[in-house]
Amino acid sequence: MSTLGIDGLISGFDTTSIINAILDAQVRAPVSKLEDRIATYQERLTAYQTLSASLLGVRTAAETLSNASLFQGKQATSSNSHWSR
């Protein structure tokens, strides 16, 4: 592709750079949007994984508490006859 060498001759602007910047922006904009969406989804996934791990901890604790033997009374005896009634 050949370039025309009259940039800025009349206007003083570097039109080639301006055109290239516009074209790059048109190409980069969709990619940038996709990268932003990916980052958002990754943040959400991390949040869900953290929540899931926390809920698993609560579930494990609840299962431990559901063990009836934890709440059964214990009986103590003493060999000291003064304390027996």
PyMOL Python script that loads the backbone (N, CA, C, O; Angstrom):
from pymol import cmd

cmd.read_pdbstr("""\
ATOM      1  N   MET A   1       0.845  -1.153   0.000  1.00  0.00           N
ATOM      2  CA  MET A   1       0.000   0.000   0.000  1.00  0.00           C
ATOM      3  C   MET A   1       0.895   1.221   0.000  1.00  0.00           C
ATOM      4  O   MET A   1       1.812   1.330   0.814  1.00  0.00           O
ATOM      5  N   SER A   2       0.630   2.129  -0.905  1.00  0.00           N
ATOM      6  CA  SER A   2       1.456   3.335  -0.977  1.00  0.00           C
ATOM      7  C   SER A   2       0.785   4.450  -0.192  1.00  0.00           C
ATOM      8  O   SER A   2      -0.438   4.482  -0.053  1.00  0.00           O
ATOM      9  N   THR A   3       1.586   5.345   0.309  1.00  0.00           N
ATOM     10  CA  THR A   3       1.059   6.473   1.055  1.00  0.00           C
ATOM     11  C   THR A   3       1.271   7.734   0.240  1.00  0.00           C
ATOM     12  O   THR A   3       2.252   7.881  -0.489  1.00  0.00           O
ATOM     13  N   LEU A   4       0.339   8.612   0.387  1.00  0.00           N
ATOM     14  CA  LEU A   4       0.412   9.880  -0.315  1.00  0.00           C
ATOM     15  C   LEU A   4       1.192  10.846   0.563  1.00  0.00           C
ATOM     16  O   LEU A   4       0.893  10.962   1.751  1.00  0.00           O
ATOM     17  N   GLY A   5       2.162  11.527   0.027  1.00  0.00           N
ATOM     18  CA  GLY A   5       3.069  12.343   0.820  1.00  0.00           C
ATOM     19  C   GLY A   5       2.690  13.798   0.938  1.00  0.00           C
ATOM     20  O   GLY A   5       3.569  14.659   0.929  1.00  0.00           O
ATOM     21  N   ILE A   6       1.397  14.107   1.050  1.00  0.00           N
ATOM     22  CA  ILE A   6       1.024  15.520   1.162  1.00  0.00           C
ATOM     23  C   ILE A   6       0.397  15.847   2.517  1.00  0.00           C
ATOM     24  O   ILE A   6      -0.319  16.840   2.652  1.00  0.00           O
ATOM     25  N   ASP A   7       0.670  15.010   3.518  1.00  0.00           N
ATOM     26  CA  ASP A   7       0.142  15.256   4.854  1.00  0.00           C
ATOM     27  C   ASP A   7       0.542  16.640   5.339  1.00  0.00           C
ATOM     28  O   ASP A   7       1.712  17.020   5.277  1.00  0.00           O
ATOM     29  N   GLY A   8      -0.425  17.374   5.813  1.00  0.00           N
ATOM     30  CA  GLY A   8      -0.169  18.653   6.438  1.00  0.00           C
ATOM     31  C   GLY A   8       0.295  19.742   5.506  1.00  0.00           C
ATOM     32  O   GLY A   8       0.617  20.843   5.951  1.00  0.00           O
ATOM     33  N   LEU A   9       0.334  19.457   4.222  1.00  0.00           N
ATOM     34  CA  LEU A   9       0.825  20.446   3.265  1.00  0.00           C
ATOM     35  C   LEU A   9      -0.037  21.704   3.296  1.00  0.00           C
ATOM     36  O   LEU A   9       0.475  22.823   3.278  1.00  0.00           O
ATOM     37  N   ILE A  10      -1.326  21.508   3.343  1.00  0.00           N
ATOM     38  CA  ILE A  10      -2.229  22.662   3.343  1.00  0.00           C
ATOM     39  C   ILE A  10      -2.721  22.965   4.756  1.00  0.00           C
ATOM     40  O   ILE A  10      -2.729  24.117   5.189  1.00  0.00           O
ATOM     41  N   SER A  11      -3.134  21.908   5.470  1.00  0.00           N
ATOM     42  CA  SER A  11      -3.771  22.129   6.765  1.00  0.00           C
ATOM     43  C   SER A  11      -2.780  22.184   7.925  1.00  0.00           C
ATOM     44  O   SER A  11      -3.077  22.791   8.954  1.00  0.00           O
ATOM     45  N   GLY A  12      -1.635  21.577   7.783  1.00  0.00           N
ATOM     46  CA  GLY A  12      -0.670  21.503   8.870  1.00  0.00           C
ATOM     47  C   GLY A  12      -0.912  20.319   9.795  1.00  0.00           C
ATOM     48  O   GLY A  12      -0.178  20.135  10.766  1.00  0.00           O
ATOM     49  N   PHE A  13      -1.936  19.509   9.507  1.00  0.00           N
ATOM     50  CA  PHE A  13      -2.251  18.334  10.325  1.00  0.00           C
ATOM     51  C   PHE A  13      -1.583  17.096   9.754  1.00  0.00           C
ATOM     52  O   PHE A  13      -1.419  16.966   8.541  1.00  0.00           O
ATOM     53  N   ASP A  14      -1.208  16.207  10.623  1.00  0.00           N
ATOM     54  CA  ASP A  14      -0.675  14.910  10.217  1.00  0.00           C
ATOM     55  C   ASP A  14      -1.866  13.976  10.012  1.00  0.00           C
ATOM     56  O   ASP A  14      -2.209  13.185  10.890  1.00  0.00           O
ATOM     57  N   THR A  15      -2.482  14.081   8.852  1.00  0.00           N
ATOM     58  CA  THR A  15      -3.722  13.347   8.588  1.00  0.00           C
ATOM     59  C   THR A  15      -3.531  11.834   8.600  1.00  0.00           C
ATOM     60  O   THR A  15      -4.443  11.101   8.982  1.00  0.00           O
ATOM     61  N   THR A  16      -2.388  11.371   8.198  1.00  0.00           N
ATOM     62  CA  THR A  16      -2.131   9.925   8.209  1.00  0.00           C
ATOM     63  C   THR A  16      -2.202   9.391   9.634  1.00  0.00           C
ATOM     64  O   THR A  16      -2.818   8.355   9.881  1.00  0.00           O
ATOM     65  N   SER A  17      -1.582  10.084  10.557  1.00  0.00           N
ATOM     66  CA  SER A  17      -1.625   9.651  11.958  1.00  0.00           C
ATOM     67  C   SER A  17      -3.039   9.719  12.513  1.00  0.00           C
ATOM     68  O   SER A  17      -3.450   8.843  13.274  1.00  0.00           O
ATOM     69  N   ILE A  18      -3.782  10.746  12.143  1.00  0.00           N
ATOM     70  CA  ILE A  18      -5.156  10.889  12.608  1.00  0.00           C
ATOM     71  C   ILE A  18      -6.017   9.747  12.082  1.00  0.00           C
ATOM     72  O   ILE A  18      -6.789   9.149  12.832  1.00  0.00           O
ATOM     73  N   ILE A  19      -5.885   9.449  10.804  1.00  0.00           N
ATOM     74  CA  ILE A  19      -6.654   8.356  10.197  1.00  0.00           C
ATOM     75  C   ILE A  19      -6.273   7.018  10.826  1.00  0.00           C
ATOM     76  O   ILE A  19      -7.143   6.197  11.121  1.00  0.00           O
ATOM     77  N   ASN A  20      -4.976   6.799  11.031  1.00  0.00           N
ATOM     78  CA  ASN A  20      -4.527   5.553  11.658  1.00  0.00           C
ATOM     79  C   ASN A  20      -5.056   5.432  13.085  1.00  0.00           C
ATOM     80  O   ASN A  20      -5.423   4.340  13.519  1.00  0.00           O
ATOM     81  N   ALA A  21      -5.097   6.529  13.805  1.00  0.00           N
ATOM     82  CA  ALA A  21      -5.621   6.517  15.171  1.00  0.00           C
ATOM     83  C   ALA A  21      -7.106   6.187  15.180  1.00  0.00           C
ATOM     84  O   ALA A  21      -7.568   5.427  16.031  1.00  0.00           O
ATOM     85  N   ILE A  22      -7.845   6.745  14.255  1.00  0.00           N
ATOM     86  CA  ILE A  22      -9.284   6.456  14.153  1.00  0.00           C
ATOM     87  C   ILE A  22      -9.505   4.982  13.821  1.00  0.00           C
ATOM     88  O   ILE A  22     -10.348   4.325  14.432  1.00  0.00           O
ATOM     89  N   LEU A  23      -8.760   4.472  12.866  1.00  0.00           N
ATOM     90  CA  LEU A  23      -8.899   3.063  12.495  1.00  0.00           C
ATOM     91  C   LEU A  23      -8.506   2.143  13.656  1.00  0.00           C
ATOM     92  O   LEU A  23      -9.173   1.138  13.903  1.00  0.00           O
ATOM     93  N   ASP A  24      -7.433   2.483  14.364  1.00  0.00           N
ATOM     94  CA  ASP A  24      -7.023   1.681  15.513  1.00  0.00           C
ATOM     95  C   ASP A  24      -8.101   1.692  16.589  1.00  0.00           C
ATOM     96  O   ASP A  24      -8.376   0.665  17.210  1.00  0.00           O
ATOM     97  N   ALA A  25      -8.709   2.848  16.806  1.00  0.00           N
ATOM     98  CA  ALA A  25      -9.766   2.960  17.809  1.00  0.00           C
ATOM     99  C   ALA A  25     -10.967   2.102  17.424  1.00  0.00           C
ATOM    100  O   ALA A  25     -11.599   1.489  18.285  1.00  0.00           O
ATOM    101  N   GLN A  26     -11.273   2.059  16.154  1.00  0.00           N
ATOM    102  CA  GLN A  26     -12.396   1.244  15.703  1.00  0.00           C
ATOM    103  C   GLN A  26     -12.117  -0.243  15.895  1.00  0.00           C
ATOM    104  O   GLN A  26     -13.030  -1.020  16.174  1.00  0.00           O
ATOM    105  N   VAL A  27     -10.876  -0.628  15.746  1.00  0.00           N
ATOM    106  CA  VAL A  27     -10.500  -2.029  15.912  1.00  0.00           C
ATOM    107  C   VAL A  27     -10.356  -2.362  17.398  1.00  0.00           C
ATOM    108  O   VAL A  27     -10.782  -3.429  17.839  1.00  0.00           O
ATOM    109  N   ARG A  28      -9.760  -1.456  18.165  1.00  0.00           N
ATOM    110  CA  ARG A  28      -9.495  -1.714  19.574  1.00  0.00           C
ATOM    111  C   ARG A  28     -10.734  -1.611  20.453  1.00  0.00           C
ATOM    112  O   ARG A  28     -10.799  -2.270  21.491  1.00  0.00           O
ATOM    113  N   ALA A  29     -11.700  -0.819  20.076  1.00  0.00           N
ATOM    114  CA  ALA A  29     -12.881  -0.618  20.915  1.00  0.00           C
ATOM    115  C   ALA A  29     -13.619  -1.930  21.208  1.00  0.00           C
ATOM    116  O   ALA A  29     -13.922  -2.195  22.372  1.00  0.00           O
ATOM    117  N   PRO A  30     -13.921  -2.757  20.208  1.00  0.00           N
ATOM    118  CA  PRO A  30     -14.599  -4.027  20.514  1.00  0.00           C
ATOM    119  C   PRO A  30     -13.733  -4.959  21.370  1.00  0.00           C
ATOM    120  O   PRO A  30     -14.236  -5.652  22.254  1.00  0.00           O
ATOM    121  N   VAL A  31     -12.444  -4.963  21.097  1.00  0.00           N
ATOM    122  CA  VAL A  31     -11.536  -5.810  21.870  1.00  0.00           C
ATOM    123  C   VAL A  31     -11.503  -5.330  23.318  1.00  0.00           C
ATOM    124  O   VAL A  31     -11.535  -6.136  24.248  1.00  0.00           O
ATOM    125  N   SER A  32     -11.440  -4.044  23.497  1.00  0.00           N
ATOM    126  CA  SER A  32     -11.422  -3.468  24.846  1.00  0.00           C
ATOM    127  C   SER A  32     -12.706  -3.793  25.597  1.00  0.00           C
ATOM    128  O   SER A  32     -12.664  -4.109  26.786  1.00  0.00           O
ATOM    129  N   LYS A  33     -13.843  -3.719  24.919  1.00  0.00           N
ATOM    130  CA  LYS A  33     -15.119  -4.064  25.545  1.00  0.00           C
ATOM    131  C   LYS A  33     -15.129  -5.524  25.979  1.00  0.00           C
ATOM    132  O   LYS A  33     -15.583  -5.850  27.076  1.00  0.00           O
ATOM    133  N   LEU A  34     -14.630  -6.393  25.120  1.00  0.00           N
ATOM    134  CA  LEU A  34     -14.575  -7.813  25.463  1.00  0.00           C
ATOM    135  C   LEU A  34     -13.643  -8.071  26.643  1.00  0.00           C
ATOM    136  O   LEU A  34     -13.949  -8.878  27.520  1.00  0.00           O
ATOM    137  N   GLU A  35     -12.510  -7.384  26.657  1.00  0.00           N
ATOM    138  CA  GLU A  35     -11.578  -7.539  27.771  1.00  0.00           C
ATOM    139  C   GLU A  35     -12.206  -7.066  29.077  1.00  0.00           C
ATOM    140  O   GLU A  35     -12.001  -7.680  30.124  1.00  0.00           O
ATOM    141  N   ASP A  36     -12.969  -5.978  29.021  1.00  0.00           N
ATOM    142  CA  ASP A  36     -13.667  -5.484  30.208  1.00  0.00           C
ATOM    143  C   ASP A  36     -14.707  -6.495  30.687  1.00  0.00           C
ATOM    144  O   ASP A  36     -14.835  -6.743  31.886  1.00  0.00           O
ATOM    145  N   ARG A  37     -15.449  -7.077  29.743  1.00  0.00           N
ATOM    146  CA  ARG A  37     -16.456  -8.080  30.118  1.00  0.00           C
ATOM    147  C   ARG A  37     -15.802  -9.306  30.739  1.00  0.00           C
ATOM    148  O   ARG A  37     -16.314  -9.858  31.713  1.00  0.00           O
ATOM    149  N   ILE A  38     -14.681  -9.733  30.183  1.00  0.00           N
ATOM    150  CA  ILE A  38     -13.959 -10.886  30.724  1.00  0.00           C
ATOM    151  C   ILE A  38     -13.503 -10.586  32.147  1.00  0.00           C
ATOM    152  O   ILE A  38     -13.641 -11.430  33.033  1.00  0.00           O
ATOM    153  N   ALA A  39     -12.963  -9.396  32.371  1.00  0.00           N
ATOM    154  CA  ALA A  39     -12.510  -9.012  33.709  1.00  0.00           C
ATOM    155  C   ALA A  39     -13.677  -8.996  34.697  1.00  0.00           C
ATOM    156  O   ALA A  39     -13.538  -9.441  35.837  1.00  0.00           O
ATOM    157  N   THR A  40     -14.823  -8.484  34.257  1.00  0.00           N
ATOM    158  CA  THR A  40     -16.006  -8.458  35.112  1.00  0.00           C
ATOM    159  C   THR A  40     -16.447  -9.872  35.468  1.00  0.00           C
ATOM    160  O   THR A  40     -16.757 -10.150  36.627  1.00  0.00           O
ATOM    161  N   TYR A  41     -16.477 -10.764  34.487  1.00  0.00           N
ATOM    162  CA  TYR A  41     -16.884 -12.149  34.737  1.00  0.00           C
ATOM    163  C   TYR A  41     -15.880 -12.849  35.654  1.00  0.00           C
ATOM    164  O   TYR A  41     -16.272 -13.656  36.497  1.00  0.00           O
ATOM    165  N   GLN A  42     -14.601 -12.548  35.497  1.00  0.00           N
ATOM    166  CA  GLN A  42     -13.598 -13.165  36.365  1.00  0.00           C
ATOM    167  C   GLN A  42     -13.770 -12.683  37.804  1.00  0.00           C
ATOM    168  O   GLN A  42     -13.617 -13.470  38.739  1.00  0.00           O
ATOM    169  N   GLU A  43     -14.086 -11.404  37.994  1.00  0.00           N
ATOM    170  CA  GLU A  43     -14.332 -10.870  39.336  1.00  0.00           C
ATOM    171  C   GLU A  43     -15.566 -11.532  39.956  1.00  0.00           C
ATOM    172  O   GLU A  43     -15.562 -11.879  41.137  1.00  0.00           O
ATOM    173  N   ARG A  44     -16.610 -11.703  39.163  1.00  0.00           N
ATOM    174  CA  ARG A  44     -17.817 -12.361  39.665  1.00  0.00           C
ATOM    175  C   ARG A  44     -17.535 -13.807  40.031  1.00  0.00           C
ATOM    176  O   ARG A  44     -18.000 -14.293  41.062  1.00  0.00           O
ATOM    177  N   LEU A  45     -16.774 -14.494  39.190  1.00  0.00           N
ATOM    178  CA  LEU A  45     -16.433 -15.889  39.465  1.00  0.00           C
ATOM    179  C   LEU A  45     -15.659 -15.994  40.770  1.00  0.00           C
ATOM    180  O   LEU A  45     -15.930 -16.881  41.581  1.00  0.00           O
ATOM    181  N   THR A  46     -14.712 -15.112  40.979  1.00  0.00           N
ATOM    182  CA  THR A  46     -13.945 -15.112  42.221  1.00  0.00           C
ATOM    183  C   THR A  46     -14.861 -14.869  43.418  1.00  0.00           C
ATOM    184  O   THR A  46     -14.716 -15.517  44.454  1.00  0.00           O
ATOM    185  N   ALA A  47     -15.802 -13.938  43.277  1.00  0.00           N
ATOM    186  CA  ALA A  47     -16.742 -13.656  44.365  1.00  0.00           C
ATOM    187  C   ALA A  47     -17.612 -14.877  44.652  1.00  0.00           C
ATOM    188  O   ALA A  47     -17.843 -15.207  45.815  1.00  0.00           O
ATOM    189  N   TYR A  48     -18.096 -15.551  43.614  1.00  0.00           N
ATOM    190  CA  TYR A  48     -18.915 -16.751  43.805  1.00  0.00           C
ATOM    191  C   TYR A  48     -18.107 -17.872  44.457  1.00  0.00           C
ATOM    192  O   TYR A  48     -18.627 -18.601  45.302  1.00  0.00           O
ATOM    193  N   GLN A  49     -16.857 -18.010  44.073  1.00  0.00           N
ATOM    194  CA  GLN A  49     -16.016 -19.042  44.661  1.00  0.00           C
ATOM    195  C   GLN A  49     -15.760 -18.761  46.142  1.00  0.00           C
ATOM    196  O   GLN A  49     -15.751 -19.681  46.960  1.00  0.00           O
ATOM    197  N   THR A  50     -15.552 -17.491  46.482  1.00  0.00           N
ATOM    198  CA  THR A  50     -15.357 -17.109  47.877  1.00  0.00           C
ATOM    199  C   THR A  50     -16.619 -17.384  48.682  1.00  0.00           C
ATOM    200  O   THR A  50     -16.554 -17.918  49.789  1.00  0.00           O
ATOM    201  N   LEU A  51     -17.761 -17.019  48.124  1.00  0.00           N
ATOM    202  CA  LEU A  51     -19.042 -17.269  48.790  1.00  0.00           C
ATOM    203  C   LEU A  51     -19.268 -18.766  48.976  1.00  0.00           C
ATOM    204  O   LEU A  51     -19.705 -19.203  50.040  1.00  0.00           O
ATOM    205  N   SER A  52     -18.976 -19.535  47.962  1.00  0.00           N
ATOM    206  CA  SER A  52     -19.152 -20.985  48.023  1.00  0.00           C
ATOM    207  C   SER A  52     -18.278 -21.596  49.123  1.00  0.00           C
ATOM    208  O   SER A  52     -18.730 -22.467  49.867  1.00  0.00           O
ATOM    209  N   ALA A  53     -17.042 -21.143  49.219  1.00  0.00           N
ATOM    210  CA  ALA A  53     -16.137 -21.653  50.257  1.00  0.00           C
ATOM    211  C   ALA A  53     -16.659 -21.286  51.643  1.00  0.00           C
ATOM    212  O   ALA A  53     -16.592 -22.097  52.567  1.00  0.00           O
ATOM    213  N   SER A  54     -17.173 -20.084  51.789  1.00  0.00           N
ATOM    214  CA  SER A  54     -17.724 -19.659  53.079  1.00  0.00           C
ATOM    215  C   SER A  54     -18.949 -20.491  53.447  1.00  0.00           C
ATOM    216  O   SER A  54     -19.093 -20.915  54.593  1.00  0.00           O
ATOM    217  N   LEU A  55     -19.829 -20.724  52.479  1.00  0.00           N
ATOM    218  CA  LEU A  55     -21.020 -21.533  52.736  1.00  0.00           C
ATOM    219  C   LEU A  55     -20.652 -22.971  53.072  1.00  0.00           C
ATOM    220  O   LEU A  55     -21.320 -23.610  53.885  1.00  0.00           O
ATOM    221  N   LEU A  56     -19.613 -23.476  52.462  1.00  0.00           N
ATOM    222  CA  LEU A  56     -19.154 -24.826  52.787  1.00  0.00           C
ATOM    223  C   LEU A  56     -18.686 -24.888  54.237  1.00  0.00           C
ATOM    224  O   LEU A  56     -18.936 -25.872  54.932  1.00  0.00           O
ATOM    225  N   GLY A  57     -18.006 -23.836  54.692  1.00  0.00           N
ATOM    226  CA  GLY A  57     -17.583 -23.776  56.089  1.00  0.00           C
ATOM    227  C   GLY A  57     -18.771 -23.760  57.034  1.00  0.00           C
ATOM    228  O   GLY A  57     -18.751 -24.430  58.067  1.00  0.00           O
ATOM    229  N   VAL A  58     -19.802 -23.005  56.697  1.00  0.00           N
ATOM    230  CA  VAL A  58     -21.016 -22.956  57.520  1.00  0.00           C
ATOM    231  C   VAL A  58     -21.691 -24.324  57.518  1.00  0.00           C
ATOM    232  O   VAL A  58     -22.143 -24.798  58.561  1.00  0.00           O
ATOM    233  N   ARG A  59     -21.758 -24.950  56.365  1.00  0.00           N
ATOM    234  CA  ARG A  59     -22.393 -26.271  56.267  1.00  0.00           C
ATOM    235  C   ARG A  59     -21.652 -27.291  57.127  1.00  0.00           C
ATOM    236  O   ARG A  59     -22.275 -28.081  57.837  1.00  0.00           O
ATOM    237  N   THR A  60     -20.343 -27.272  57.063  1.00  0.00           N
ATOM    238  CA  THR A  60     -19.544 -28.209  57.853  1.00  0.00           C
ATOM    239  C   THR A  60     -19.778 -27.988  59.341  1.00  0.00           C
ATOM    240  O   THR A  60     -19.924 -28.948  60.098  1.00  0.00           O
ATOM    241  N   ALA A  61     -19.815 -26.731  59.761  1.00  0.00           N
ATOM    242  CA  ALA A  61     -20.072 -26.424  61.167  1.00  0.00           C
ATOM    243  C   ALA A  61     -21.473 -26.876  61.573  1.00  0.00           C
ATOM    244  O   ALA A  61     -21.657 -27.410  62.667  1.00  0.00           O
ATOM    245  N   ALA A  62     -22.452 -26.670  60.710  1.00  0.00           N
ATOM    246  CA  ALA A  62     -23.826 -27.079  61.011  1.00  0.00           C
ATOM    247  C   ALA A  62     -23.930 -28.592  61.109  1.00  0.00           C
ATOM    248  O   ALA A  62     -24.645 -29.107  61.969  1.00  0.00           O
ATOM    249  N   GLU A  63     -23.232 -29.308  60.246  1.00  0.00           N
ATOM    250  CA  GLU A  63     -23.255 -30.773  60.317  1.00  0.00           C
ATOM    251  C   GLU A  63     -22.628 -31.265  61.615  1.00  0.00           C
ATOM    252  O   GLU A  63     -23.091 -32.242  62.202  1.00  0.00           O
ATOM    253  N   THR A  64     -21.583 -30.590  62.056  1.00  0.00           N
ATOM    254  CA  THR A  64     -20.953 -30.953  63.324  1.00  0.00           C
ATOM    255  C   THR A  64     -21.920 -30.724  64.472  1.00  0.00           C
ATOM    256  O   THR A  64     -22.012 -31.547  65.384  1.00  0.00           O
ATOM    257  N   LEU A  65     -22.642 -29.613  64.433  1.00  0.00           N
ATOM    258  CA  LEU A  65     -23.603 -29.306  65.491  1.00  0.00           C
ATOM    259  C   LEU A  65     -24.821 -30.222  65.459  1.00  0.00           C
ATOM    260  O   LEU A  65     -25.517 -30.348  66.466  1.00  0.00           O
ATOM    261  N   SER A  66     -25.086 -30.850  64.350  1.00  0.00           N
ATOM    262  CA  SER A  66     -26.245 -31.741  64.260  1.00  0.00           C
ATOM    263  C   SER A  66     -25.992 -33.089  64.929  1.00  0.00           C
ATOM    264  O   SER A  66     -26.907 -33.906  65.037  1.00  0.00           O
ATOM    265  N   ASN A  67     -24.783 -33.324  65.370  1.00  0.00           N
ATOM    266  CA  ASN A  67     -24.444 -34.563  66.060  1.00  0.00           C
ATOM    267  C   ASN A  67     -25.049 -34.513  67.465  1.00  0.00           C
ATOM    268  O   ASN A  67     -24.617 -33.717  68.299  1.00  0.00           O
ATOM    269  N   ALA A  68     -26.040 -35.355  67.726  1.00  0.00           N
ATOM    270  CA  ALA A  68     -26.778 -35.342  68.993  1.00  0.00           C
ATOM    271  C   ALA A  68     -25.891 -35.652  70.185  1.00  0.00           C
ATOM    272  O   ALA A  68     -26.165 -35.180  71.289  1.00  0.00           O
ATOM    273  N   SER A  69     -24.854 -36.419  69.997  1.00  0.00           N
ATOM    274  CA  SER A  69     -24.000 -36.802  71.129  1.00  0.00           C
ATOM    275  C   SER A  69     -23.297 -35.593  71.740  1.00  0.00           C
ATOM    276  O   SER A  69     -22.855 -35.654  72.887  1.00  0.00           O
ATOM    277  N   LEU A  70     -23.188 -34.527  71.010  1.00  0.00           N
ATOM    278  CA  LEU A  70     -22.572 -33.320  71.558  1.00  0.00           C
ATOM    279  C   LEU A  70     -23.417 -32.708  72.666  1.00  0.00           C
ATOM    280  O   LEU A  70     -22.898 -32.035  73.557  1.00  0.00           O
ATOM    281  N   PHE A  71     -24.720 -32.945  72.604  1.00  0.00           N
ATOM    282  CA  PHE A  71     -25.630 -32.306  73.538  1.00  0.00           C
ATOM    283  C   PHE A  71     -26.159 -33.246  74.623  1.00  0.00           C
ATOM    284  O   PHE A  71     -26.971 -32.839  75.455  1.00  0.00           O
ATOM    285  N   GLN A  72     -25.711 -34.479  74.617  1.00  0.00           N
ATOM    286  CA  GLN A  72     -26.143 -35.417  75.647  1.00  0.00           C
ATOM    287  C   GLN A  72     -25.441 -35.065  76.954  1.00  0.00           C
ATOM    288  O   GLN A  72     -24.269 -34.693  76.986  1.00  0.00           O
ATOM    289  N   GLY A  73     -26.209 -35.200  78.022  1.00  0.00           N
ATOM    290  CA  GLY A  73     -25.654 -34.865  79.339  1.00  0.00           C
ATOM    291  C   GLY A  73     -24.570 -35.839  79.752  1.00  0.00           C
ATOM    292  O   GLY A  73     -24.572 -37.006  79.359  1.00  0.00           O
ATOM    293  N   LYS A  74     -23.668 -35.347  80.532  1.00  0.00           N
ATOM    294  CA  LYS A  74     -22.588 -36.177  81.083  1.00  0.00           C
ATOM    295  C   LYS A  74     -22.843 -36.321  82.588  1.00  0.00           C
ATOM    296  O   LYS A  74     -23.418 -35.429  83.212  1.00  0.00           O
ATOM    297  N   GLN A  75     -22.429 -37.411  83.146  1.00  0.00           N
ATOM    298  CA  GLN A  75     -22.610 -37.646  84.574  1.00  0.00           C
ATOM    299  C   GLN A  75     -21.245 -37.757  85.220  1.00  0.00           C
ATOM    300  O   GLN A  75     -20.359 -38.460  84.733  1.00  0.00           O
ATOM    301  N   ALA A  76     -21.096 -37.049  86.324  1.00  0.00           N
ATOM    302  CA  ALA A  76     -19.830 -37.089  87.051  1.00  0.00           C
ATOM    303  C   ALA A  76     -20.045 -37.822  88.369  1.00  0.00           C
ATOM    304  O   ALA A  76     -21.101 -37.689  88.988  1.00  0.00           O
ATOM    305  N   THR A  77     -19.067 -38.582  88.797  1.00  0.00           N
ATOM    306  CA  THR A  77     -19.109 -39.265  90.086  1.00  0.00           C
ATOM    307  C   THR A  77     -17.876 -38.883  90.877  1.00  0.00           C
ATOM    308  O   THR A  77     -16.848 -38.494  90.324  1.00  0.00           O
ATOM    309  N   SER A  78     -18.007 -39.003  92.179  1.00  0.00           N
ATOM    310  CA  SER A  78     -16.885 -38.653  93.041  1.00  0.00           C
ATOM    311  C   SER A  78     -16.601 -39.812  93.971  1.00  0.00           C
ATOM    312  O   SER A  78     -17.517 -40.506  94.413  1.00  0.00           O
ATOM    313  N   SER A  79     -15.359 -40.014  94.261  1.00  0.00           N
ATOM    314  CA  SER A  79     -14.982 -41.063  95.209  1.00  0.00           C
ATOM    315  C   SER A  79     -15.022 -40.535  96.644  1.00  0.00           C
ATOM    316  O   SER A  79     -14.869 -41.300  97.596  1.00  0.00           O
ATOM    317  N   ASN A  80     -15.224 -39.247  96.791  1.00  0.00           N
ATOM    318  CA  ASN A  80     -15.328 -38.629  98.106  1.00  0.00           C
ATOM    319  C   ASN A  80     -16.732 -38.845  98.639  1.00  0.00           C
ATOM    320  O   ASN A  80     -17.697 -38.358  98.050  1.00  0.00           O
ATOM    321  N   SER A  81     -16.864 -39.570  99.745  1.00  0.00           N
ATOM    322  CA  SER A  81     -18.175 -39.912 100.288  1.00  0.00           C
ATOM    323  C   SER A  81     -18.865 -38.704 100.933  1.00  0.00           C
ATOM    324  O   SER A  81     -20.082 -38.738 101.114  1.00  0.00           O
ATOM    325  N   HIS A  82     -18.166 -37.683 101.271  1.00  0.00           N
ATOM    326  CA  HIS A  82     -18.770 -36.496 101.870  1.00  0.00           C
ATOM    327  C   HIS A  82     -19.650 -35.759 100.882  1.00  0.00           C
ATOM    328  O   HIS A  82     -20.554 -35.024 101.278  1.00  0.00           O
ATOM    329  N   TRP A  83     -19.400 -35.945  99.640  1.00  0.00           N
ATOM    330  CA  TRP A  83     -20.166 -35.227  98.622  1.00  0.00           C
ATOM    331  C   TRP A  83     -21.361 -36.013  98.138  1.00  0.00           C
ATOM    332  O   TRP A  83     -22.221 -35.452  97.459  1.00  0.00           O
ATOM    333  N   SER A  84     -21.447 -37.252  98.452  1.00  0.00           N
ATOM    334  CA  SER A  84     -22.571 -38.054  97.963  1.00  0.00           C
ATOM    335  C   SER A  84     -23.803 -37.817  98.825  1.00  0.00           C
ATOM    336  O   SER A  84     -23.667 -37.608 100.030  1.00  0.00           O
ATOM    337  N   ARG A  85     -24.957 -37.841  98.270  1.00  0.00           N
ATOM    338  CA  ARG A  85     -26.189 -37.599  98.998  1.00  0.00           C
ATOM    339  C   ARG A  85     -27.096 -38.754  98.920  1.00  0.00           C
ATOM    340  O   ARG A  85     -28.190 -38.718  99.484  1.00  0.00           O
TER     341      ARG A  85
END
""", "prot")
cmd.dss("prot")
cmd.show_as("cartoon", "prot")
cmd.util.cbc("prot")
cmd.orient("prot")
